[in-house]
Amino acid sequence: MQTTPSPFTFSGGIHPSYNKELCSGAPIRELPMPARLVVPLSQHLGAPAKPLVNVGDTVKAGQLIAEQNGFISAPVHAPAGGKVAAIEETLTAAGRTCAAIVIEPDGSQEWELLPRIADWRTADKKDLLAQIGAAGVVGMGGAGFPTRIKLSPPADKPIDTVILNGAECEPYLTSDHRMMLEFAREIRVGAEIIRQILGAKSLRIAIEDNKPDAIAAMEQAFQGIDGDVAVTVLRTSYPQGSEKQQIYSVTGREVPRGGLPMDVGCVVENVSTAYAVYDAVANGRPLVRRVISVTGDAVQQPSNLLAPAGTLYSDLVAACGGLRGKPAKVISGGPMMGFTVSTLNVPTGKTASGLLLLSAGKISSYTSQACISCGRCVDACPMGLNPSELSQCIEADDIESAEQIALMDCVECGCCAYVCPAHRPMVHHMRRGKALVMAKRSAAKK
């Protein structure tokens, strides 16, 4: 096992103020169990899970309460023992609504776990995949794609390289950073399980160079591992954690336009996802909790909290000592790719990595203007797109032209909007345009 600097640098990108010092030094602490958990049935990409319980039922922690409902879907388990108080619609961080199972915890410590796999080293990969699927493990870096599917590439797409994503390039957020410091050994086991399932020759642990303590922790944890394994130290640059950019930085391979990482023999998994894989296989524990960074200058005590799924944002803030006055902006996630929320009455899920609360001093108001054709967004785009042209096409409702110039390749990183002197809401345009394209494609299939 060795440590090497990243041999390649992707084009574009930006260098925002990272502000990670607010809680990068705060050890993970467990959130006291809230009085009420609102557990969303859509904590993953794909179809929402189908409820298996009724109002009035008593459930155990870890019990299956909603089953996978389609090929791209994931089961949902009870994060705590207690009574099912309601099944109702809830607001999500993205501003949509979805069904949720409301549980009132009763303080019970009894868990309903999956059967443990005795020795993952000798287990059949089908059994490992089944365990990961049954545990409801999904990508915890943001997308929430079911992990059992991501680890099941078609036979004609062999994977030779697994990249463990510890970049955490989003400003303010430090949950993955703390996971690498405090659970490095468990992350190693999860990475080994992933590598075994895929039959990959190479394993790379990718971490930005602004996290020297995490680099050291992972170096120590992976000592003595067999095969082609290395810690790759990435240049700090946003969006270094985006999987296509990270694949290039680590391997020099370019994912083709419209393609997937498996098209170049790679799979990228977040370090927190690797921990969840370990927990499912070694302990039989379904994915029902995760570490969330609650940070920003408008919260009393920025913290990294281990919280059960379904915890309301208001309970996270209370556990951090409350607010420093009224925040001017609250963001679910980070400032680049997160979603502004108008209420703290929003529940967490498997992909909730952060809650950012900012005072008025950190917020600026602006008026969007017409594009001045300066080209700064073109220089900043890590996907090599022309964001100004895309934005103007979508603004004119010319969605067909936007699709033709690779709208669907946009990763919504926000680099274009960050550098735009005209303050154009380009990410909003891209999201709207992509939603219209997906609606058109769905209608065509029907």
N, C-alpha and C positions, 0 to 999 in steps of 0.2 A: 504494500500500500504506500502510495506517495502523494505528495501535495505539489500541484503545479499551477502556475498562473494560466488564465484562460488564453488559448493561442489565437483567438479570433475576436473581432469586435463588430457587432452589428451596426448597420448604418442608421442614422437618425437617433432619436431619443433625446432626453432632456435631463437636467440636473436640478430638480426642485429642492427647496429646503426640506430636510427629512424629519427634523423634530422628534427623532426617536428617543432622545435622551430623557424625555418625559417619563417613560415607563420601561425602557430597556433594562434598567437595573432593578425592577420590581419583581421579586420571585412570584411564581404562580401560587395563588391561594384559592382554596375552595370556597365557592359562594355558599353561604347558609341557605338551606333549602327554602325557596319561596312558599308562600301560603297557597299559591295558585300557579299552575303551569298550563300554558296555552300551546299545545303541541301541534304544529302545522302538519298537514298530510302531504304537503308539497315542499320537501326539504332537499329536493334533488331535481336534476334536469329530467324532463319527460313527464309521464302521466302521474297524477297524484295517487298516493296509496289509497286502498279501499278499506274503510273501517271494519273492524272485526268485533268491536265492543259496543255496548249500549249504555245510555245514561243510567246511572245507578249501579253499574258493575264495579266490583273491587278488583284492582289490578296489582301485580307485583312489579317491582323495578326490573326492567329488562324484558318484560312480557311483550309478545307480539300483539300490537293493538291495531295495526293496519297492514294489509298485505300488498305485495307488489302487484301492480295493476297494468300489465303490459310488458313488452320486452324492455323498453327503456323506462324503468321505474325502479323504486326501491322500497323495501318494507320499512315501517316505522314502529319503534318499540317504546314502551313506557319508560320515561327517565326517572320515575320514582314510584313507589308503591302508594296507593291511595284510592280514592273514589272518583269515578268518571262523573263529573258534575254537569257537563254539557258537551254537545257536538254542534259547533256553530261556525259561522264565517268569521275570519279574522283578517286584519290588514297586514300585508307583508311589507318588508323594507323597500321593495321595488314599487310600492304604491298600488299593487293589485290586491285582490282578496283571494283567500282559499279556505277550504274547510279545515277545522282544527278540533282536536279532542282536548277538552279542558279537564285537567286532573287536579284534585285537591289532595296533596300529599298527607299521609297519616303518620309519618315518622317511622314506618316500618323499614327495617334494614334487610329484609329478605329479598334475594334476587332470584330471578328465573334466567339462568344462563344457558347458552347453547352447549352441547357436548364438546368438550375440549378435544383437539387433535393431539394424540399422544406424542407423536414425533413428526414435526412438519418436514424434517429433512428426508424422511422416507415415505411421506404421504403422497398419494396420487394427486396430480395437479387438478384433476376434476373435483376431488374432495376439498382441496384448498379453495378453489373458486366457489364451490357451493357454500362453504363456511363464510367466506367474505360476503357473498350475496345475501345469505340468510341474516347476517349481522347488520345489513343495511349500510355498508360502507360505501361512501361516495367521495368524489374529489373534494378536498377541504380547502383548496386554494381559491375557490370562488365559483367555479362552474357547476359543481355538484353532479358531475357525470358519474353514473354508477360504476364503481371500480371493477366489478366482476366482468363488465362488458369491455372496459378499457384493457383488461388483462387477458382478453380472449380475441386477439387479432386473427384474421383469416389465415389459412395455411400458406397462402401465397404472399404473405407479408411478414416474413420472419423478423424477429426483433433481436438485434445483437447488442444494443446498448440501453441500459436503464439509467435515467438521470433523476437523481433525488433532488428536488427543488427546495433549496433553503435560502433562496435569494431574498425573499420578502422585500421587494423593492418599493412597495407602496409607502409613502411618507406616514409617519406617526405609528404605524402598526408594528407590534413586537411579539405577537403571540408565537409565531414560528421560531423566532430568535430564542425565546425562553424555553420552548419545547426542546430545541437542540442542546441547550445548556443543562436542562434538568432531566431529560429522558433520552439521552443520546444512545444508550445501550438498547433500549426498546426500539428506537428508530432503526438501529442497525438490524435487529432481527426482522422487523417489518420489511426492510429493503432486501434482505436475503430471501425472504419468502417470495416477494415480488419477482426477484431475479430468477428464482427457481421455477416459478410458474411459467415464466416467459422463455426460459432456457437461454437467457442472455449471457454472452461472454463477458461483457464489460459493464461496470457500474461506476458512475460518476456522481459525486456529492458536490453540488454547485452552490456556492455561498458567495455573496458579495464581500468585497474587501473592507467594508465598513463594520464587519462583525468578527474581529479577530478572536474574541473569546469563543464564539460559536465554531469557528474554524478549528481552534485548538481542541474543543470538546469532541468534535466529530473525528478529528485525527486520532485522538486517544481511543474513542469507542470502536473505530474500525481497524485498530492495530491487529495484526495476525490473521486478517481475513484472506481467504484464498482467491487467486485469480487476478484478473485485470481490474483493479479497483484504485480509484484516486479521488482525492478532494481537489476540485477545480475552483480556484479563487477567481471570481469574476470582478471586472472593473465596475465600480458603483455607478450605475447609470439606469435611469428609468426608461423603458420597462424591461429590465433585465430578467424579471421573473416570468415574463410571458413565454410560453413554451416554445414557440417558433424561434424567437430571438435567443432563448437559452440554448436550444439545440445548435444553432449556428455558433454561438459563443464557445460551446464546449467541444463540438465535433467538426465545425466548418461545413456541415451539411445544410442545404437550403430546402426547406419544405416547399414543394411546388405550389403555385397559386391554385387555390381551391383544394389543396391536398391536406393530409393529416400526418402527424409525426411518424406513424407506422409506415408511411410511404418511403421514409428514409431510414427505416430500421430502428427507430427510437420510441421509447415510451417515457414520458415525464410524469413523476408522481411527487406531490407535495410531501414535506417531511411529516406533517400532522396526519396525512393520509396513511403514511407508512406506519406511524404509531397505531392508528386505528386497525390496520391490517394485523399488526402484532397482537393487539388486545383481543381481536376476534378469534384468531387462530390459537394463541397460547392460553388465553383465559376464558374464551367462550363468551366474551362480553360484547353485546351489540353496541353500535355507535349511538349513544344517547347523550353525550356531553362533549364539550370542547373548550379550549382556552380562547378567551376573547379579551382583546386589549380595549380597555375603557380609558380614553385619553383625551388630551386637549386642555387648553388653559381655562376652560369653564367648568371643570370638574375638580373637586377638592383634592382627591388623592388618586392620580392616574395609576391604574392597576392592570394586572393580567389575571383574569378570573377564570377558574375552571367552573363552568356553569352548565346545568342541565338544559337540554333542548326544551324550548317553551318558556324559558325565563323572559319576563318582560324587561324591556330596556329600563323602565323605571326602577326595577329591582336591582339591576346592575349599577345604576347611578347611586342608589341608596347605599349599596355595599361599599361604594367609594367615597362615602362621607357627604354625598349630596353635591349640589351645584354651587358655584361661585357666582351668584346672581343668575339672571336669565340669559341662557345662551342665545347668541344671534343666529347660529346655525347648528343643526344636529345632523350628522351624516352616519348612515349605516355602512360601515366599511371605511375605506380611506378617502382622502380628498380627491384623488385622481379618478377612481373607478367606482366609488361608492354612490349611494343614493341619499339625497336629502330627505329626511322624514319630518313630518309636522307634529308628531306626537311621540311620547315615550311609551305609549300603549301598543307596542309592537313586539312580538315574540322573536326570540332567537331560534336558529335552526342549525343544521350541520355545517352550513357554509358561512356562518356569521363570525368573521374573524376580528371585527372591531366595531367600536362605537366611538365616534369622534364628536366632541362638544367644544365649540369655538365661541369666544367672546366677540363683541362688536369690533374690537381692535384688530382682530385677525381676518375680518371680512371687508371687502371693498365692493362698492356698487358700481355698475357700469351700464352703458347703453350700447346695444349691439348696432354696428354700422355695416354698410355695404363692404364687400371684399375690395381691397385695394391692390390685389394681385402682387403682393410683396414676395410671395413664395416661401415665407418662413415655415408654413405648415408642411410644405413639400419636403423641406430640409429635415424637419423634425419627425416626420412619419416613419416609424420603424418598419412598416410594411411596404414602403416604396410606392404609396398611393399618391394621388393628387387630391387632398382633402378639400381644397377650395372649390375645385370643379365638382366634386361629389356633392358638397354642401349646396352649391347653387342649383344643381340638377334637382335635388330633393326639395329645395325651397320652391322650385318652379313646378313641383309635382311631376317631373320627368323621371319617374322611377325606372323606366326601361333603360334610359341612357346611363343612369347611375349603376344599374346592375351590370351593364356592359363594360363599364370601366372599373370593375372589381369591387363594388360596394361590399359584397359579402366577405371580402378578405379583411375588412376593418376589424380590429380587435378592441375598439372602444377604449383605448388606453388614455385618451385625453391629451396627448402631446400637442396635437394641432390646436386645440382650444387654448392650451396653456401659453403658446407663443404668439397667438393671433393678436396683432395690435388693434384690430377692429372689433375685438371681443365677440366674434361670431360664435353662436352656440352650436359648434360643429358636431359635438358628440350627440347632442339631442337630435340633430338632423340625421346622423348616421343610424341611431337607434330607431327613429321613425321610419326611415327608408328600409332598413332591414326587416322591420316588422311587416311592412307592406309587401316586400318581396316574399317573405315566408307565407303570408296570407294568400298571395297569388298562387304560389306553388301548391299550397294545401288545397285550394279550390280546384286547381287543375287536376290533382290526383283524384278528387272526388268525382 
